[in-house]
Amino acid sequence: MENLGGCSQELKNKTKNTTLIKTEAARLGFLSCGISKAGFLEEEAPRLEAWLNKNMHGEMAYMENHFDKRLDPTKLVEGSKSVISLLLNYYPEEQQREDSFKISKYAFGTDYHFVIKEKLRGLLHFIQEEIGDVHGRAFVDSAPVLDKAWAAKSGLGWIGKHSNLLTQKVGSFYFIAELIVDLDLDYDHPVTDHCGSCTACIDACPTQAIVNPYIVDGSKCISYATIELKNSIPASFSNHMEDWMFGCDVCQDVCPWNRFSKSHKEPLFNPHPELLSKSKKEWEEITKEVFNEIFKKSPVKRTKYEGLKRNIDFLSREE
């Protein structure tokens, strides 16, 4: 009977700790928080292997690295037991002017890596203060973690036909991050797919990068061409870029679930005024100094001035 009592107390502690973590995540501004048992992602393994074998990652060679760690967080974080997945809204209240070259909404404000890492550190510190000797690591799109797969496994949404995580309540305009910890918690369950027979994202993709439902050929994607690609943009993208100079939101913009998107409440994601006001002509004349001013702490810095100028020049030739 003593063992049963101990087991019951352990279950109560798990539930209490899970509630504590989710409550604090909400207080820190996260949209939602879901938790999965850390382990090998069996379903994702053959999908990832097939995607890599078909070279759909293009020049993103880093996708080939750490294959085992990418599929099993226990190989990435020693002693890990739980993957805490978190969503942070970035949908902007304001949009760029109509006659402008476009930037993906996620890049309007301060680089999300900095913003979310700070919040994750705060959450981990809270867990250690409230629960005890817990070890873990924070991940924001910067290590071999299949964040969308873990978010789906944790019940935060389903993977849509455009390969982004979708939720019925707020669509898909949010960042995904993880805390991988050596703590047993109550685990959530996946939700059902609500894409149905809709093919809006597939039909709207300017470069036909969504080659099949749920399969995106990264090497055909405008985001890949404008951000990941270090050499010149291939001629195959000509007249298919639809004015995107950094990233692309087309598959998300046309998704019916995104009519439920609500504006974020994170001041650091607010855009620089010039980002919203510049016309195509003004972007064409952008100097390095202006680039450094507008994109001082922005994800756009990843392309550097030369990369953004390459993209703008490519678009200008299409005009």
C-alpha positions as CSV (number, residue, x, y, z in Angstrom):
1,M,0.0,0.0,0.0
2,E,2.9,2.3,0.7
3,N,4.0,2.0,-2.9
4,L,0.6,2.9,-4.1
5,G,0.7,6.0,-1.9
6,G,4.1,7.0,-3.3
7,C,2.8,6.4,-6.8
8,S,-0.2,8.6,-6.2
9,Q,1.9,11.4,-4.8
10,E,4.2,11.2,-7.8
11,L,1.2,11.5,-10.1
12,K,0.0,14.5,-8.1
13,N,3.4,16.1,-8.3
14,K,3.6,15.6,-12.1
15,T,0.1,17.2,-12.5
16,K,1.0,20.1,-10.2
17,N,4.3,20.7,-12.0
18,T,2.7,20.6,-15.4
19,T,0.1,23.1,-14.3
20,L,2.8,25.4,-12.9
21,I,4.8,25.3,-16.1
22,K,1.8,26.0,-18.4
23,T,0.6,28.9,-16.1
24,E,4.0,30.5,-16.1
25,A,4.3,30.1,-19.9
26,A,1.1,32.0,-20.4
27,R,2.3,34.7,-18.0
28,L,5.4,35.1,-20.1
29,G,3.3,35.8,-23.1
30,F,3.3,32.4,-24.9
31,L,0.2,31.7,-26.9
32,S,0.1,28.0,-25.8
33,C,2.2,25.3,-24.2
34,G,2.1,21.6,-24.9
35,I,4.2,18.7,-23.5
36,S,5.4,15.4,-25.0
37,K,7.5,12.5,-23.7
38,A,11.0,12.8,-25.1
39,G,11.9,9.9,-27.4
40,F,12.5,8.8,-31.0
41,L,10.2,10.3,-33.6
42,E,9.3,7.1,-35.5
43,E,6.9,8.5,-38.0
44,E,9.1,11.5,-38.9
45,A,12.3,9.4,-39.5
46,P,11.4,7.9,-42.9
47,R,9.8,11.3,-44.0
48,L,12.9,13.2,-43.2
49,E,15.1,10.6,-44.9
50,A,13.0,10.7,-48.1
51,W,13.0,14.5,-48.1
52,L,16.8,14.6,-47.8
53,N,17.3,11.9,-50.4
54,K,15.3,13.9,-52.9
55,N,17.5,17.0,-52.3
56,M,14.5,19.0,-51.3
57,H,16.7,20.9,-48.8
58,G,18.7,22.4,-51.7
59,E,21.9,24.1,-50.4
60,M,20.8,23.8,-46.7
61,A,23.5,21.2,-46.0
62,Y,23.0,21.6,-42.2
63,M,19.7,19.7,-42.6
64,E,21.8,16.6,-43.3
65,N,23.8,16.9,-40.1
66,H,22.9,15.3,-36.7
67,F,20.2,13.0,-38.3
68,D,19.9,10.9,-35.1
69,K,19.8,13.9,-32.8
70,R,17.2,15.6,-35.0
71,L,14.9,12.6,-34.4
72,D,15.6,11.9,-30.8
73,P,16.0,14.7,-28.2
74,T,17.4,12.2,-25.6
75,K,20.5,12.1,-27.8
76,L,20.6,15.9,-27.9
77,V,20.0,16.6,-24.2
78,E,21.3,14.0,-21.8
79,G,18.8,12.5,-19.4
80,S,15.9,14.4,-21.1
81,K,12.4,13.1,-20.4
82,S,10.0,15.9,-21.6
83,V,9.8,18.2,-24.6
84,I,7.9,21.4,-23.6
85,S,6.7,23.1,-26.9
86,L,5.7,26.7,-26.9
87,L,4.1,29.0,-29.4
88,L,4.6,32.8,-29.6
89,N,2.4,34.9,-31.8
90,Y,4.0,37.3,-34.3
91,Y,1.0,38.4,-36.4
92,P,1.4,42.2,-36.9
93,E,-1.3,44.8,-36.5
94,E,0.1,46.9,-39.4
95,Q,1.1,45.8,-42.9
96,Q,3.5,47.2,-45.5
97,R,2.2,49.6,-48.1
98,E,0.8,48.0,-51.3
99,D,3.4,49.3,-53.7
100,S,6.4,47.8,-51.8
101,F,8.7,44.9,-52.0
102,K,7.5,42.5,-49.3
103,I,9.1,41.1,-46.1
104,S,7.7,38.1,-44.3
105,K,5.7,39.1,-41.3
106,Y,7.9,37.1,-38.9
107,A,10.8,39.5,-39.7
108,F,9.0,42.8,-39.1
109,G,10.5,43.3,-35.6
110,T,13.4,42.2,-33.4
111,D,15.0,38.9,-34.2
112,Y,12.8,36.2,-32.6
113,H,15.8,34.2,-31.5
114,F,16.7,36.9,-28.9
115,V,13.1,37.6,-27.8
116,I,12.1,33.9,-27.3
117,K,15.5,32.8,-25.8
118,E,15.0,35.4,-23.1
119,K,11.5,34.1,-22.3
120,L,12.7,30.5,-22.3
121,R,15.5,31.3,-19.9
122,G,12.9,32.9,-17.7
123,L,10.7,29.7,-17.9
124,L,13.6,27.4,-17.1
125,H,14.7,29.5,-14.2
126,F,11.1,29.5,-12.9
127,I,11.0,25.7,-13.2
128,Q,14.3,25.4,-11.2
129,E,13.1,27.8,-8.5
130,E,9.7,26.2,-8.1
131,I,10.3,22.5,-8.8
132,G,14.0,22.0,-7.9
133,D,17.0,20.5,-9.5
134,V,15.8,20.4,-13.1
135,H,18.2,20.5,-16.0
136,G,17.4,21.4,-19.6
137,R,18.1,23.3,-22.7
138,A,16.2,25.9,-24.7
139,F,15.8,25.7,-28.5
140,V,14.6,28.3,-30.9
141,D,15.0,27.2,-34.5
142,S,18.8,27.0,-34.0
143,A,19.6,23.3,-33.3
144,P,18.6,19.9,-34.8
145,V,15.1,19.8,-33.3
146,L,12.0,19.1,-35.4
147,D,10.0,21.8,-33.7
148,K,6.8,21.4,-35.8
149,A,6.7,17.7,-35.2
150,W,7.1,18.2,-31.4
151,A,4.4,20.9,-31.3
152,A,2.0,18.6,-33.2
153,K,2.8,15.7,-30.9
154,S,2.2,18.0,-28.0
155,G,-1.3,18.8,-29.2
156,L,-0.6,22.5,-30.1
157,G,-2.0,22.0,-33.7
158,W,-1.6,19.9,-36.8
159,I,0.9,20.1,-39.6
160,G,-1.0,21.6,-42.6
161,K,-0.6,20.8,-46.3
162,H,1.9,23.7,-46.5
163,S,4.0,22.0,-43.8
164,N,3.4,24.7,-41.2
165,L,1.7,24.1,-37.8
166,L,-1.9,25.1,-37.8
167,T,-4.4,25.7,-35.1
168,Q,-8.2,26.3,-35.4
169,K,-8.1,29.2,-33.0
170,V,-5.2,31.4,-34.4
171,G,-4.0,29.9,-37.6
172,S,-0.2,29.7,-38.2
173,F,1.5,33.0,-37.6
174,Y,3.6,32.1,-34.6
175,F,7.0,30.9,-33.7
176,I,7.7,27.5,-32.2
177,A,10.2,26.9,-29.4
178,E,11.1,24.1,-27.0
179,L,12.5,23.5,-23.6
180,I,13.9,19.9,-23.3
181,V,14.1,18.9,-19.7
182,D,14.9,15.9,-17.4
183,L,11.6,16.1,-15.7
184,D,8.6,13.8,-16.0
185,L,5.4,15.6,-16.7
186,D,1.8,15.0,-17.8
187,Y,1.8,14.6,-21.6
188,D,-0.6,16.0,-24.1
189,H,-2.0,14.2,-27.2
190,P,-2.0,15.2,-30.9
191,V,-5.1,16.9,-32.3
192,T,-6.9,15.9,-35.6
193,D,-6.0,17.4,-39.0
194,H,-8.5,20.0,-40.1
195,C,-7.2,20.8,-43.6
196,G,-9.9,18.6,-45.2
197,S,-10.2,18.9,-48.9
198,C,-8.8,22.4,-49.0
199,T,-5.9,23.0,-51.4
200,A,-5.7,26.9,-51.1
201,C,-2.0,26.8,-50.1
202,I,-1.0,24.4,-52.9
203,D,-2.9,26.3,-55.5
204,A,-1.5,29.7,-54.5
205,C,2.2,28.9,-54.1
206,P,3.9,31.1,-56.8
207,T,6.7,28.5,-57.4
208,Q,4.7,25.3,-56.9
209,A,7.0,24.4,-54.0
210,I,4.3,22.4,-52.3
211,V,4.8,19.4,-54.6
212,N,2.3,17.2,-52.7
213,P,0.0,17.8,-49.7
214,Y,2.3,18.1,-46.7
215,I,5.5,18.0,-48.8
216,V,7.4,21.2,-49.6
217,D,10.4,21.2,-51.9
218,G,12.5,23.7,-50.0
219,S,14.7,24.3,-53.0
220,K,11.7,25.8,-54.9
221,C,10.5,28.0,-52.0
222,I,10.8,31.8,-52.3
223,S,11.9,31.9,-48.6
224,Y,14.8,29.6,-49.5
225,A,15.7,31.7,-52.5
226,T,15.7,35.0,-50.7
227,I,17.2,33.9,-47.3
228,E,19.0,30.5,-47.5
229,L,20.5,30.7,-51.0
230,K,23.9,32.3,-50.9
231,N,24.6,32.4,-54.7
232,S,22.5,34.1,-57.3
233,I,18.8,33.3,-57.6
234,P,18.1,30.7,-60.3
235,A,16.3,31.9,-63.4
236,S,13.5,29.4,-62.6
237,F,12.3,31.9,-60.0
238,S,11.9,34.7,-62.6
239,N,8.4,36.2,-62.7
240,H,7.3,34.0,-59.8
241,M,8.6,36.0,-56.8
242,E,5.5,38.2,-56.4
243,D,7.6,41.0,-55.0
244,W,8.9,39.0,-52.0
245,M,12.4,40.4,-51.1
246,F,12.7,38.4,-47.8
247,G,10.8,35.3,-47.1
248,C,7.2,34.6,-48.3
249,D,3.9,34.4,-46.6
250,V,1.6,33.3,-49.5
251,C,0.7,29.8,-48.3
252,Q,-0.2,31.3,-44.9
253,D,-1.9,34.4,-46.2
254,V,-4.4,32.2,-48.2
255,C,-5.0,29.6,-45.5
256,P,-8.6,29.9,-44.3
257,W,-7.6,29.2,-40.7
258,N,-5.5,32.4,-40.7
259,R,-8.6,34.5,-40.8
260,F,-8.6,33.9,-37.0
261,S,-5.1,35.4,-36.6
262,K,-5.0,38.1,-33.9
263,S,-2.3,40.8,-33.5
264,H,0.6,40.0,-31.2
265,K,1.2,42.0,-28.0
266,E,5.0,41.8,-28.0
267,P,6.4,45.4,-28.4
268,L,9.8,43.9,-29.6
269,F,8.0,42.6,-32.7
270,N,6.7,46.0,-33.7
271,P,8.2,47.1,-37.1
272,H,10.6,49.9,-37.7
273,P,8.4,52.7,-39.2
274,E,10.4,52.9,-42.4
275,L,9.8,49.2,-43.1
276,L,6.1,49.9,-43.5
277,S,6.4,53.2,-45.4
278,K,9.0,52.5,-48.1
279,S,8.0,52.1,-51.7
280,K,9.7,49.8,-54.3
281,K,11.6,52.8,-55.6
282,E,12.9,53.6,-52.1
283,W,13.9,49.9,-51.5
284,E,15.8,49.9,-54.8
285,E,17.9,52.9,-53.6
286,I,18.6,51.5,-50.1
287,T,22.1,52.1,-48.8
288,K,24.1,50.0,-46.4
289,E,23.6,52.7,-43.7
290,V,19.8,52.6,-44.1
291,F,19.8,48.8,-44.1
292,N,21.8,48.8,-40.8
293,E,19.4,51.3,-39.3
294,I,16.1,49.6,-40.3
295,F,17.3,46.0,-39.7
296,K,19.5,46.7,-36.7
297,K,18.2,43.7,-34.6
298,S,16.1,42.1,-37.3
299,P,16.1,38.6,-38.8
300,V,16.7,40.3,-42.1
301,K,20.3,40.8,-41.1
302,R,20.8,37.2,-41.9
303,T,20.9,38.0,-45.6
304,K,23.2,40.9,-45.0
305,Y,22.9,44.1,-47.1
306,E,24.4,42.4,-50.2
307,G,21.8,39.5,-50.0
308,L,18.8,41.9,-49.7
309,K,20.2,44.0,-52.5
310,R,20.6,40.9,-54.7
311,N,16.9,40.0,-54.0
312,I,15.7,43.6,-54.8
313,D,17.8,43.7,-58.0
314,F,16.3,40.4,-59.1
315,L,12.7,41.7,-58.4
316,S,13.5,45.0,-60.2
317,R,14.5,43.1,-63.3
318,E,11.1,41.5,-63.3
319,E,9.2,44.9,-63.2
